Amino acid sequence: MARKASLSGFPEWLPEERLIELHVLGVLQRTFELHGFSSIETRAVETVEHLLRKGEIDKEVYAVSRLQADEASASESGLALHYDLTVPFARYVVENAGHLAFPFRRFQIQKCWRGERPQEGRAREFTQADIDVVGDGVLPFRYDVELALAVVEALGALPIPDFTLRVNNRKLAEGFYRAIGLEDTAAVLRSIDKLEKIGPDKVGALLREEVGATDDQVRLALDLAGIRTNDTSFAERVRALGVTNDLLEEGLEELRQVVGEASRRAPGRVVADLSIARGLDYYTGTVYETVLNGHEALGSICSGGRYDALARKGNRTFPGVGLSIGVTRIVSRILSQGFATVSRSVPTAVLVTLADDDAWSQAQDVAAALRGRGISAEVAASAEKFGKQIKFADRRGIPFVWFTSAEGSHEVKDIRSGEQAPADPASWTPPADDLRPVVTTAS
């Protein structure tokens, strides 16, 4: 793990740590592209008004100001760094709707900023990786299932412990609450969302104080939140509570589809968990949260859900479903727990040595020939004794050194084994595992 940052909440990685982060980003990008998602990037700033109308806390938003305030135009006032990628994406869809083909499948890997108390897994500057599918007017429910499967595949390819994607449905929860007489469903959901942090007793107290729930209503709400299954049997357990409602039935059917298909394609990794609420008000159907098994205190590493009205333009709506992966949170835990190692900290596979300073240009020819075939190479800066040049390569983590004689013959040495053999810069290739740094999962 990198040394403690001089500015809390703004992580900086050492070269070998950055290679692990790049590996994580590469795995996510490849998986998303295999599932047909197109890459986009949105601007780093949004208007404060646009950010705050989605229910985030004012103090968490980093406002942007000009040092030369008198030069700032009206359009540049009231700007802030985005704290996630969902709100900027909704704006992007509305502004570019005439140029997009719907349903639009997008992935976005980008920095975000949030003014919260730093701790492991929570930084003020962090990277997120989002995938979404957005429709024009309607969006088939099957995308809710597809996104869950795509995220399970992406996370399953990372050097992390096993994980559980927990799924619920806001229609199910809201229909249930209304059926038992709790009409302020948003407030109930915000209280239930705190269940893991403060426990059922305190959540019950919140429901009584803030929602006016009776003891029977509290009991039923907590009974619903206590249902968790790795198959579709959750539906029977909900119905056994004796509550009926049309919206509840719609939510049960949608959740059944997600869990049923996921349990077939990714058994054990997707569960129905009716305690998952997702406190943000714009979620309207499926909601997801993902935790690393055995590391639940880290919090969710991937979350999201269905939103039907987050993006709208007049009477035109763009319903969507999406998930956001906390890349910085995952990488921080990989590094702190040693879940992965990298074979070396530099991309260089070969150091081309110098017999004398006049050989520098010839050595550059060798390095250029190697680079032309995709082999990372660098040239020694000075013609020190070969032993010192080899020590330099060893200190840098470079596995091979290249020697060129005055007669033009070439030899390459593996400084780990000591083996040395003739080589041709036009054809020699290192073993596949030495071509570039390799990230491996710790046993």
C-alpha positions in Angstrom: 0.0 0.0 0.0 1.3 3.5 -0.8 2.6 5.7 2.0 0.0 7.9 3.6 -1.0 10.7 1.3 0.0 14.3 2.3 -3.5 15.4 1.4 -6.1 13.2 3.0 -8.7 11.7 0.7 -6.8 12.2 -2.5 -5.0 8.8 -3.1 -1.8 8.5 -5.2 -0.4 5.1 -6.2 3.1 3.9 -6.5 4.1 2.5 -9.9 3.3 -1.1 -9.0 0.0 -0.1 -7.4 -0.9 1.9 -10.4 -0.3 -1.2 -12.5 -2.9 -3.0 -10.4 -5.3 -0.2 -10.8 -4.8 -0.2 -14.6 -5.4 -4.0 -14.6 -8.7 -3.5 -12.9 -9.7 -0.7 -15.3 -8.6 -2.9 -18.3 -10.7 -5.8 -17.1 -13.8 -3.7 -16.6 -13.4 -2.0 -20.0 -12.9 -5.3 -21.9 -15.9 -6.9 -20.2 -18.2 -3.9 -20.8 -17.1 -3.8 -24.5 -17.8 -7.5 -24.8 -21.4 -6.8 -23.7 -21.8 -4.0 -26.3 -21.4 -0.9 -24.1 -19.9 2.2 -25.8 -17.5 4.4 -23.9 -18.3 8.0 -23.2 -16.8 10.8 -21.0 -18.7 13.7 -19.6 -17.4 17.0 -18.4 -16.0 17.2 -14.8 -18.4 20.0 -13.7 -22.1 20.5 -13.5 -24.2 23.3 -12.2 -24.8 23.2 -8.5 -28.5 23.4 -9.0 -28.5 20.4 -11.3 -26.4 18.3 -8.8 -28.4 19.2 -5.7 -31.9 18.6 -7.2 -31.2 14.9 -7.2 -31.2 14.8 -3.4 -27.5 14.8 -2.5 -26.1 16.7 0.5 -24.9 20.2 -0.1 -21.8 19.9 2.0 -20.6 16.9 0.0 -20.3 18.9 -3.3 -17.1 20.6 -4.2 -17.9 24.0 -5.7 -15.7 25.5 -8.4 -14.7 29.1 -8.2 -12.4 31.4 -10.3 -9.5 33.2 -8.7 -10.2 36.1 -11.0 -13.9 36.3 -9.9 -14.4 39.6 -11.9 -13.6 37.7 -15.1 -16.1 34.9 -14.6 -19.1 34.9 -16.8 -22.6 34.2 -15.7 -22.4 30.8 -17.2 -19.4 29.9 -15.1 -21.0 30.8 -11.8 -22.6 28.1 -9.6 -20.4 25.2 -10.9 -19.3 22.2 -8.9 -17.3 19.0 -9.5 -19.6 16.0 -10.1 -19.9 13.6 -7.2 -21.0 10.6 -9.3 -21.5 9.8 -13.0 -25.3 9.1 -13.0 -26.5 12.7 -12.8 -24.0 13.9 -15.5 -25.1 11.0 -17.7 -28.7 11.9 -17.4 -27.9 15.4 -18.5 -25.7 14.0 -21.4 -28.6 11.9 -22.6 -31.1 14.8 -22.7 -28.7 17.1 -24.5 -27.5 14.5 -27.0 -30.7 12.5 -27.5 -30.9 13.5 -31.2 -27.5 11.9 -31.8 -27.9 8.7 -29.9 -29.4 5.3 -31.0 -31.8 4.0 -28.3 -31.6 1.8 -26.3 -28.2 3.5 -25.6 -25.6 1.3 -23.9 -22.9 3.3 -22.2 -19.9 2.7 -20.0 -18.0 5.5 -18.4 -14.8 5.3 -16.3 -14.0 8.6 -14.8 -12.9 10.6 -11.7 -15.4 12.0 -9.2 -15.1 14.2 -6.2 -17.1 14.2 -2.9 -16.4 16.1 0.3 -16.8 13.4 2.9 -14.6 12.1 5.7 -11.8 10.1 4.2 -11.3 6.5 5.3 -10.4 3.2 3.6 -12.9 2.8 0.8 -14.0 6.4 1.0 -11.9 9.1 -0.8 -12.6 12.6 -1.7 -11.2 12.0 -5.2 -12.1 8.6 -6.6 -12.7 6.7 -9.8 -16.0 5.1 -10.8 -16.9 2.7 -13.6 -20.5 2.9 -14.6 -22.6 1.0 -17.1 -26.2 2.0 -18.1 -28.8 1.2 -20.7 -31.2 4.1 -21.4 -34.4 3.9 -23.5 -36.5 6.6 -25.2 -39.9 6.5 -23.6 -39.7 2.8 -22.6 -37.0 0.4 -21.6 -37.7 -3.4 -21.5 -37.3 -4.9 -18.1 -34.9 -7.5 -19.4 -32.1 -5.0 -19.3 -32.4 -5.1 -15.5 -31.4 -8.7 -15.7 -28.7 -8.2 -18.3 -26.9 -5.5 -16.3 -26.8 -7.7 -13.2 -25.1 -10.5 -15.3 -22.6 -8.1 -16.9 -21.5 -6.7 -13.6 -21.2 -10.2 -12.0 -19.0 -11.2 -15.0 -16.8 -8.0 -14.7 -16.3 -8.3 -10.9 -15.7 -12.1 -11.2 -12.7 -11.3 -13.4 -11.0 -9.0 -10.8 -8.4 -10.1 -8.2 -10.9 -9.9 -5.3 -12.5 -12.3 -2.9 -15.9 -13.7 -3.8 -18.8 -11.3 -3.6 -22.6 -11.1 -3.4 -24.8 -9.0 -5.6 -27.9 -8.2 -3.5 -31.0 -7.3 -5.4 -34.4 -5.8 -4.3 -37.2 -3.9 -6.1 -38.6 -0.5 -5.0 -42.0 -1.4 -6.4 -42.1 -4.4 -4.1 -41.1 -2.3 -1.1 -43.3 0.7 -1.8 -46.4 -1.5 -2.6 -45.9 -3.4 0.7 -45.5 -0.2 2.8 -48.6 1.4 1.2 -50.6 -1.8 1.8 -49.8 -1.7 5.6 -50.6 2.0 5.8 -47.2 3.7 5.5 -47.8 6.3 2.7 -44.5 8.2 3.0 -42.6 5.4 1.3 -39.6 7.5 0.5 -39.0 8.2 4.2 -39.5 4.5 5.1 -37.0 3.5 2.5 -34.4 6.0 3.8 -34.9 4.5 7.3 -34.6 0.9 6.1 -31.5 1.9 4.1 -29.8 2.4 7.5 -30.6 -1.1 8.7 -27.0 -2.5 8.4 -25.4 0.6 10.0 -27.7 1.1 13.0 -29.6 -2.2 13.5 -33.3 -3.0 13.6 -34.1 -1.4 17.0 -32.9 2.0 15.9 -34.5 1.7 12.5 -37.8 0.8 14.3 -37.4 3.9 16.4 -36.8 6.0 13.3 -40.0 4.7 11.7 -42.0 5.5 14.8 -40.5 9.0 15.2 -40.2 10.2 11.6 -42.9 8.2 9.8 -45.4 7.7 12.6 -45.4 4.0 12.3 -47.3 1.8 14.8 -45.7 -1.2 16.4 -47.4 -3.6 14.0 -46.3 -1.5 11.0 -42.7 -1.5 12.3 -42.8 -5.3 12.8 -44.1 -5.9 9.3 -41.6 -3.5 7.7 -38.7 -5.2 9.5 -40.0 -8.7 8.7 -40.0 -7.7 5.0 -36.4 -6.4 5.3 -35.3 -9.7 6.9 -36.2 -11.8 3.9 -33.1 -13.0 1.9 -32.9 -15.9 -0.5 -30.6 -17.1 -3.2 -33.5 -18.2 -5.3 -37.1 -17.1 -6.1 -38.5 -18.5 -2.8 -38.5 -14.9 -1.4 -41.9 -14.4 -3.2 -43.6 -17.1 -1.1 -42.1 -15.6 2.1 -43.4 -12.2 1.2 -46.9 -13.5 0.5 -46.8 -15.4 3.8 -46.8 -12.0 5.6 -50.4 -11.6 4.4 -50.0 -8.3 2.6 -51.5 -7.8 -0.9 -51.1 -4.9 -3.3 -50.9 -4.6 -7.1 -47.6 -2.6 -7.0 -46.2 -5.2 -4.6 -47.1 -8.0 -7.1 -45.4 -6.2 -9.9 -42.2 -5.8 -7.9 -42.3 -9.4 -6.9 -42.5 -10.5 -10.5 -39.7 -8.2 -11.6 -37.4 -9.4 -8.8 -38.3 -13.0 -9.6 -37.1 -12.5 -13.2 -33.7 -11.0 -12.1 -33.0 -13.6 -9.4 -34.3 -16.5 -11.4 -32.1 -15.9 -14.4 -29.1 -14.8 -12.3 -29.3 -17.9 -10.1 -29.1 -20.0 -13.3 -26.1 -18.1 -14.8 -24.2 -17.1 -11.7 -25.3 -19.4 -8.9 -24.6 -18.2 -5.4 -23.5 -14.7 -6.5 -26.9 -13.0 -6.8 -29.4 -13.0 -4.0 -32.8 -11.4 -3.3 -32.2 -9.2 -0.2 -35.3 -7.2 0.8 -33.3 -5.0 3.1 -31.7 -3.2 0.2 -33.4 0.1 -0.2 -31.0 2.6 -1.9 -32.0 5.9 -0.2 -31.9 8.0 -3.4 -35.4 9.0 -4.5 -34.9 8.6 -8.2 -34.8 4.8 -8.1 -38.1 3.3 -9.2 -37.7 -0.4 -9.6 -34.7 -2.9 -9.3 -32.0 -1.8 -6.9 -28.6 -3.5 -6.5 -25.8 -3.5 -3.9 -22.7 -5.6 -4.0 -20.4 -6.5 -1.1 -17.2 -8.5 -0.8 -17.8 -11.6 1.3 -15.9 -11.3 4.5 -15.4 -7.5 4.0 -18.9 -6.2 4.4 -17.6 -3.4 6.6 -16.1 -1.9 3.5 -19.5 -1.1 2.2 -20.9 -1.6 -1.2 -18.4 -1.9 -4.1 -21.1 -1.8 -6.8 -24.6 -0.4 -6.6 -27.3 1.1 -8.7 -30.8 0.5 -10.0 -33.7 1.3 -12.3 -34.6 5.0 -12.8 -37.6 5.9 -14.9 -37.6 9.7 -14.7 -34.1 10.9 -13.9 -33.6 12.0 -17.5 -36.5 13.9 -19.1 -37.0 16.7 -21.7 -40.5 18.1 -21.7 -42.9 15.2 -22.0 -40.1 13.0 -23.3 -38.6 10.6 -20.7 -35.5 8.4 -21.0 -35.8 5.5 -18.5 -32.7 3.7 -17.6 -31.0 1.1 -15.5 -27.4 1.2 -14.4 -24.7 0.2 -11.9 -21.7 2.0 -10.6 -18.5 0.2 -9.6 -16.3 1.9 -7.0 -12.9 1.4 -8.6 -10.9 3.3 -6.0 -12.7 1.4 -3.2 -11.9 -1.9 -4.8 -8.3 -1.0 -5.6 -7.7 0.3 -2.0 -8.8 -3.0 -0.5 -6.8 -5.1 -3.1 -3.7 -3.2 -2.0 -4.3 -3.1 1.7 -5.1 -6.8 1.9 -2.5 -8.0 -0.7 -5.2 -9.6 -2.9 -3.0 -9.2 -6.0 0.7 -8.8 -6.9 2.4 -7.5 -10.0 5.4 -9.2 -11.5 7.4 -6.0 -11.8 6.9 -2.3 -11.3 8.1 -1.1 -14.7 6.9 -1.9 -18.3 10.5 -2.3 -19.5 11.4 -5.9 -20.4 14.9 -5.2 -21.7 17.7 -2.9 -20.8 20.1 -2.4 -23.7 23.6 -2.0 -22.2 26.5 0.1 -23.5 30.0 -1.2 -24.0 31.2 2.4 -24.5 29.6 5.7 -24.9 30.1 5.7 -28.7 27.7 2.6 -28.9 24.7 4.6 -27.7 23.3 5.2 -31.2 23.7 1.5 -32.1 22.0 0.6 -28.8 19.1 2.8 -29.7 18.8 0.9 -33.0 18.4 -2.3 -31.0 15.9 -0.8 -28.7 13.9 0.6 -31.7 13.8 -2.9 -33.3 12.5 -4.4 -30.1 9.9 -1.7 -29.6 8.8 -2.2 -33.2 7.7 -5.7 -32.2 5.9 -4.6 -29.1 8.8 -5.3 -26.6 9.4 -2.5 -24.1 13.0 -1.5 -24.0 15.2 1.2 -22.7 18.9 2.1 -23.2 21.5 2.6 -20.5 22.4 6.2 -20.0 26.1 5.7 -19.6 28.8 3.0 -20.3 29.5 2.0 -16.7 30.9 -1.4 -16.0 28.5 -4.2 -17.0 28.0 -5.2 -13.4 26.7 -1.8 -12.6 24.4 -1.8 -15.6 23.0 -5.2 -14.6 22.5 -3.9 -11.0 20.6 -0.9 -12.4 18.3 -3.3 -14.3 17.8 -5.4 -11.2 17.0 -2.4 -9.1 14.4 -1.3 -11.7 12.9 -4.8 -11.9 13.9 -5.2 -15.6 14.3 -9.0 -16.3 16.6 -8.9 -19.3 19.8 -7.1 -20.3 21.1 -6.9 -23.9 24.7 -6.9 -24.9 26.1 -5.8 -28.3 29.7 -6.5 -29.2 31.9 -4.3 -31.4 31.6 -6.9 -34.2 27.8 -6.5 -34.1 26.8 -9.8 -32.4 24.1 -9.7 -29.8 23.4 -11.7 -26.6 20.6 -11.4 -24.1 20.8 -12.3 -20.4 18.0 -13.2 -18.0 19.4 -11.6 -14.8 17.2 -13.7 -12.6 18.5 -17.1 -13.7 21.8 -15.9 -15.1 21.2 -17.7 -18.5 22.7 -15.8 -21.4 22.3 -16.7 -25.1 22.8 -15.2 -28.6 19.8 -13.1 -29.8 18.6 -11.2 -32.8 16.8 -7.9 -32.3 14.7 -8.7 -35.3 13.3 -12.0 -33.9 14.1 -12.4 -30.2 11.0 -12.3 -27.9 10.8 -12.8 -24.2 8.6 -15.4 -22.6 4.9 -14.3 -22.6 4.9 -13.7 -18.9 7.9 -11.4 -19.2 6.6 -9.3 -22.1 4.8 -6.9 -19.8 4.0 -6.7 -16.1 1.6 -9.4 -15.0 -1.0 -9.0 -12.2 -1.7 -12.3 -10.4 -4.2 -13.0 -7.7 -2.6 -13.9 -4.3 -3.2 -17.5 -3.3 
